[in-house]
Amino acid sequence: MKPKRPSQGPPGKVPEGYITKFDVAQRLKKGLRTIDRWRVVGLIPYHKMGKFVYFKWDEVEKQLAEVTKVQMINSMLKKQSPF
């Protein structure tokens, strides 16, 4: 049996240019709770419309690329540190 898609707003009513939390989770191959956690701590940008939360994929990609870049730089600096 195929898992049901969780409700993310009025069916078929996702605003143009936006995607749901379910779509973000699928694209990133992460769980819905992970996406919730990342949203709450500010790791990924979101847009709240009424009681529904939506994402713009290009904003999510850009933010995750920036966070990853910073983490790589910090990691490289720690390896080079003589302390």
C-alpha positions, -999 to +999 in steps of 0.1 A: +000+000+000+014+034-010+018+059+019-007+087+019+006+122+014+001+143+045-021+173+043-002+205+036-029+229+029-060+230+008-058+202-018-046+216-051-043+251-037-005+255-034+003+291-045+022+293-077+060+293-072+057+276-039+061+239-027+049+221+004+069+207+033+062+172+018+078+183-015+109+197+002+113+165+023+111+144-009+136+165-028+161+165+001+154+128+010+147+138+046+118+132+069+090+157+076+101+162+112+136+171+099+122+197+076+101+211+106+132+212+128+153+230+101+125+255+096+121+262+133+159+268+138+161+290+107+181+266+086+157+268+057+135+298+047+097+295+046+066+315+040+035+313+062+002+320+045-027+318+069-021+286+088-001+269+061+036+269+055+052+269+020+087+270+006+103+284-025+127+257-037+153+282-050+155+299-016+159+265+002+187+255-022+205+288-019+203+287+019+215+251+022+244+258-002+255+288+019+253+268+052+272+239+036+299+263+023+303+279+058+306+244+074+332+234+049+353+265+055+351+261+093+361+225+090+391+234+068+402+261+092+400+237+122+423+213+103+448+240+095+449+254+130+481+248+148+463+247+182 
